[in-house]
């Protein structure tokens, strides 16, 4: 069997003809297998959705109970037969419930990574390499310049700024699903036990994380009825990146803007957004992790998608691994 007979790109997304399903389709389809709950991968309107319990819960929180006609839970490591193929979900380490999806038929196994990271993260199950013949990898940070620092180092930088500027409110821009909870968890891990204020847009997802046993400590609403000139002074406020520089931030004491993202490696991006404290914290694998993961899978062929595809394809070729870009559309990387 040729790999393209098992999975191939279509306008809707990656399609498996033998199982008649799509992985992370960008348009409504009859049967969708979803890697994780971010909006560019998990869309409403499919007839049937197969995903981890956490991803299904997150889709329900974001889209409502009727986000799909029917849904089925996939447990990590459990094999399921769909048509003439066997599928299984494996931890991706990206956000809570995130998964790689393995598709097997006639002795051929393809693993679609979805989005993934290799740094340990207390808010989700760690990534597990899956041996396969073909590995479909993201390449959000698929350039050698992207080497992420240890997350704890970035957390300590935020803590140091709090000590240096106790009169200022530290507003950290962080994506509402995964990144925000990871920032909070990291600060707890280095001993920051003060209440952390959160924007209302983060409340439901953060409560869900806490309900799943993720320890985030004491969280309080960022905005209250009785505002004061010293609101948030010496405190961390976690909010969606879209509010940085917005009128919303002006209600806090001399706001200091921070942004938790792998893109903060590029200083120009930080300057363009007016970020005073860029925190290089990514939920995607960096260059070294991408290349190490490819080796760990043992794949003889690699398909590269949504990101810096050309450099990673070239690296594979130089190391004797067949590779090609998939050129899938509809997936975003700016939110990291």
N, C-alpha and C positions, 0 to 999 in steps of 0.2 A: 504493500500500500504506500502511495505517495503521501507525504504530510499534508499537501494541499487538498487531498481527498477527504481528510479527516477534519481539518479546520481551514477556512480561508476567509479573507476579508470581503465584506459586502457593504453597501451603503448603510445598512442598519447596524453593522458591527461584525465581530467574528462569528462565523456561521459554521455549524457542524451539520452537514447534510445527513449523516447516518443516524443522528439523534434528533434531527430537526429542532435544534435550539440555537440560540445566540448567547454569547458571553458579553455582558455589559452593553447591550444594544443602545444606540442613541435615538432610536425611533421605537414606537410601540410595536411589539411582536407577540406571537402566540405563546412562546415559551422562552423565558429569559433566565439565565444563570448570572447572578450578580456577585461581584468580588467584594464590594464594600459599599458603605452608605453615602459616600460623597456624591453630590448631585450630578457630576459629569459621568458617573458610572452607574448610579442607581436612579432611574427615572420612573415616574408613575405612568400607568396606562397599559402595561403588559397584561396579557390574559393570565398567565401562570408565572410565578417567580419562585426560583429555588435559590436559597441563600442561607447563611448561618442565622441562628436565632437572633443574635444581636443586630445583624444587618436588617433583618425583617422588622425588628422592633424600631430601629432608627428610621426606616422608611415609613413606618406607620406614624411615628412622631412628626415627621416632616411633611408627609403628604396626606395623612388621614387614614382611617381604617380601610377605606375602599381603594387603596393605591393599586391593587390588582384584584382580579376576579378570584384567584386562588393562590395560595402560597404553601411552600413546603420547606421544612427545616433540614439543612444539611449539617451534620456534625463533623468536626474535624476528623479526617482519617477514615471515615465511613464510605465504603464503595456503594454506588447506586447505579443501576442499569437504566439507561434511557435509550430506547430503540436498540440499535446494534452496538452501542458504546457503553463503556463503564466510566463514570465520573467520580471524582473525590475532591473534597475541599481540604486545604492545608493552610496553616497559619502563615500570614504575610507580614505581620508585625507593623502594619501601617496605622490602623486605628482599631478601636474595639470591634471585634467581629470580622475583620478583614481576612480575606482568603485568597490563596492561589487556587486555580482550578485545573486539575489533571484530567485529561480526556484520553481514553485508551480504546484501541480496537485492533484486532489482528496483529498483536505483538508490538504495536507502535504506541508510544506515549508522548503526548504533547502537554506541556504545562504552561498555562497562561498566568503570569504573575500578578496581573492587576498592578496596583501600586504597592511598593514594599520598602521597608527599611531594615537595617541590620543592627543599629544601636538598640540596646535593651531599653524597654519602656514599660514602666509599672502599670500603665493604663491599658495594655493589650497583650495578647499572647505573642511570644517571640516568633520571628520568622524561622521556618524549618525548610532547609534545602530538600528538594524532591528530585531524585534521579529521573532523567527523561531522555528521550531521543531529540526532541525539539523543545527549546525554551523560548517562550515569548516574554521578553523583558521590557519594562518601561525604561526610558532614558531621560527622565526629567533633568537630571544633573549629569548627563553623559558627556562631560568634558573633563580632561585631567585637572583643570583649574579648580574644580569643585571637590574639595576634601573637607568634610565637616569636622569641626572640633568636637571634643567630648561634650555631651550635653551638660554635664555638671559644671564645666568651666563657664559656660554661658549663664547658667543659673547663678553662679558665684559673682559674675559680673553685674547681674541685676541686683543682687544682695549688696554688693559694694556700693552701687550707685545710691541705694536707699540709705546707707550709712552716711554717704558723702553729702546727700541732699535731702535731709529729713523733713525739710519744709515743703518739698515738692511732691505732688501726686504722680506716681509712675504708671502711665497708661500703656499697657502692653497690647499691641495689635496681634491677634492670634485667631486663626480660622476656628469657627464655632464647633466643628466636629473634629475631635482628636487633638489638634494643636493646643487649643485653650486648656483642655483638661491635662494635657501633658505638661504644659508650663506650670500649672498649679501643682501637679504631682511632683515635679522636679524641685520646686521651691520647698515643698514639705520635706523632701528627701535630704535637703541640706540644712534643715533645722528651722526654717521660717514657719513659725506656728501662729503668727498673727492672722486675724481675719483677712481674707482676700475678697475684694469687691468685684462683682461681675456685672457686665452689661445684661440687660434683660433678654437679649437675643441668645445668650448662652445658657440661660437658666434651665430649660427643659432637658437639653442634652446632658448638662452637668448633673442634674438630679438623676437622670437615667444611669449615668456612669456610677454615681454613688450607690444606687439601688443594685448594681451588679457587683458591689463589694470593692469598688475602686476608692481608695482613701484620698479624698481631696481636702479634708479638714473643714474648718468653718468658712463658709461662703456667705456673703451678704450682698444685697442689691447695691449697685453702684449709685443709683439715684434714689433719693428719699424726698418726702414732702418738704421738710425743713432743711433747705440748703444753707450752708455757711461758707464763709470765705476760706475756711481751712479744711473743707471737705476733701478727704483723701490724702492729706499731707502725710508723708512718710509711709504711705500704703501702696500696695499693688492693686491696680485696676485692670482687669482683663476684659477686652472688648473686641469686636470684629475689626479687622484692619480698615474697613471703610470709614470708621469714625475718626481716625487719626487726622488731625488738622481741622476737624469739623467743629461746628458750634457746640456740639454736645460736650466736648472736652473742656470748654471754658468754664463750666460750673465747678471745676476742681481747682485746688490750690496750685498755682504756678505749674501747670501740667508739663511733664517731661514725657515725650513720646518715645516708645520703644516698639520694635517690630520683630516678632519671632518668625524667621523664615530662612530657608537655605539661600534665598536670593540676596540676603544681606551680605553674602560674600562679595557681592559687586557693590563697591562703595557708591558708584553713581546712582544706583537704584535707591540707596538710603538717602542720598542728598535730594534726589528728585521728590521723594515723599516727605522730606523734612524730618526724618527720623534722627533723633539725637543719640539714641542708644540702640544700634543694630545688633540683634541677637541672632547668631547663625545657628538656627535650630530647625532641622528639616525632618519631615516624616517620609522622605524619599531617600533611597540609597545614593551615596556619593560615588564618584568615579571608581575608587578602590573597591568599594563594596559591590558595585555592579560587575566589575571584572572578576572579583573573587567568587561571586555567586554563580556566574556563568561556568567557571571551572568546577565548582562544587556539584553542579547538576550533572556534569559529565555529558552534556548535550553535544551532539555532533553538528547540530545546526541551530542557529539563533535567529529569531525574528525580533526586530527592534521597533518599538512603537512609542508614540507621543512623548517627544523630547528631542534631544540632540542625537538623532539617529545616526548620522554619517560617521561621527567619530567612533562610536561603539562598533558599528559595522566594520570599519577599517581595523580596529583593534582585533576583532575576531578573525578577520582575514589574515592578519599578520601572525596570528597564533594557530593557524591551521584549522579554524572553525568556519564552516560555511555560514554566511549571514546575509540578511537582506532587511531593508526597512519595510514596514507594513503600510506606512503613510495613512494610518487611520485618522479620521477627523472627528471632532466633537469632544475631545478630552482636553481639559485645561491644566496648566501647571502653575499659574500665577498665584493661586491661593496658598501654596506652601510658604 
